[in-house]
Amino acid sequence: MHAFSTSYLFGDRAQVLNDVSVVVEDGAIARIEPSCVYPARRCLTVPALINAHDHARPRLSSFGAIGMPLETWILRSAFATPPDPYLVAASALARSARAGCGGMMIHYTRPSGGMTLVDEAKAIARAANDVGMRIGFALAVRDQNPLVYGDSEPFLTKLPADAAAALRETFVRPAVSPKQAIALTEEIAAAIQGPMVDVQFGPAGVQWCSRPLLEAIAEASALTGRRVHMHLLETPYQRRWADQEFPGGMVEYLGGIGLLSSRLTLAHCVHATQAELEIIAASGARIVTNFGSNLHLGSGIAPIGLAHRCGCAVCVGVDGLALDEDDDILREMRLVQLAHRGEGFQSNWTAPEFLAMAVRNGRAAIGAPGDGALKPGAPADCTILDYNALDDDNIVSVDPVALLFSRGHSNIVRDVIVAARKIVEDGVVIGVDLAQIERELKGYYKTNLSRYDQLERSWHTIETEIARWFVGYLSCS
């Protein structure tokens, strides 16, 4: 048993308690009681934050993926294929922990290719354990449309031979069968599922998954209770594809096959209609929004305020592409809160309500226990913020959570505690040497780039032709 004192505690029912001591025992909060011990520096303790949608990858602008729509950006991301899955995951997880997160969803879209997928998942789980974070893990599966939202062959035949060869070698691979995809997820679960790891099904997105694959995942999820994590309607091109391929409604189709349920988390939903949001809300599925990523990729502004009013459970993810590419979940949460809270005096939520909502729904998205509220009996998952740094003027008494959503950022994160284990202390990740990991990764990546010489030589042609295809696709009647 141990205890710590805090100046302000964001506790149950979104209430702030002043000057309390939190007693922790067996990984949980045993009790919260008044404290007569005052920390030398004021601190604000909030539930450990959750990065509810990510891919555990490096900063892709370092690989030239800048100012591109998703449809070319995702191809450019091949240059950042993990040279060492453990190091890449440890780096991403440590950055997230340093920013105040106690949990992260890893929708794993780009394996290294250097080991079996089960072994790769084991390496990522080991990285999560070393950092000390809870994770949801979903291996992204897909069996169609690797290059454009349609048959790749007509597109490839119009390219110069070297460009077509580079794309074939890097992206056009034999698809796994639905049965194989389900079996692989279950094999990964047998290897890494545990109290700190929730293995989920991970269809990459409807445009990348055939109906048989989606239906098999829906059936397996219903039979096993396993959660599902997938992208939905991220870009205008995906909206066009959905309307073309599902004249009766794509979201209606997902509901009809049983994929929409409280087990499902949908990333982005930038181009979802009100009718679709109402269907999602009624199903109990969650929406995780990724504000900075959507801005970087020109995907649009998601209707998150409307989704909330429709009754959707909303949470926040960084998606590996925060506004400043720094994994700052606090800044991302502030952006979402500011952009979607409402207009004038008509508010969708208060800052405390938004914080409680984002944590609660984020924990559900990654399969973490509890609703995140700091109360007796809850997991001891909390983030301690330097309130002196946040309220550096200290002129009048201010609502601490309101001030957090006015100016908070990752630099005020002091400590992070997960399952009673301190994983960040004084702003430094304890379990791994992040600086050393990132030095190693830089060397590996520079050596690894030679694998993509042909893709680099053909990149201008590829980027130009991909853009031409999608512009033409969107303009089709």
Secondary structure, DSSP 8 states (H G I E B T S, - for coil): -EEEEEEEEEBGGG-EEEEEEEEEETTEEEEEEE-S---SS-EEEEE-EEEEEE-----GGGGT--S--HHHHHHHGGGG--SSHHHHHHHHHHHHHHTTEEEEEEEE----SSS-HHHHHHHHHHHHHHHT-EEEEEEEE--S-SSSSS-HHHHHHTS-HHHHHHHHHHH------HHHHHHHHHHHHHHH-BTTEEEEEEE-BGGGS-HHHHHHHHHHHHHH---EEEEES-SHHHHHHHHHH-TT-HHHHHHHTT--STTEEEEE-TT--HHHHHHHHHHT-EEEE-HHHHHHTT-----HHHHHHHT-EEEE--TT--TTSS--HHHHHHHHHHHHSEETTEES--HHHHHHHHHHHHHHHHT-SS---BSTTSB--EEEEEHHHHTSS--S---HHHHHHHH--GGGEEEEEETTEEEEETTEESSS-HHHHHHHHHHHHHHHGGGGHHHHHTHHHHHHHHHHHHHHHHH--
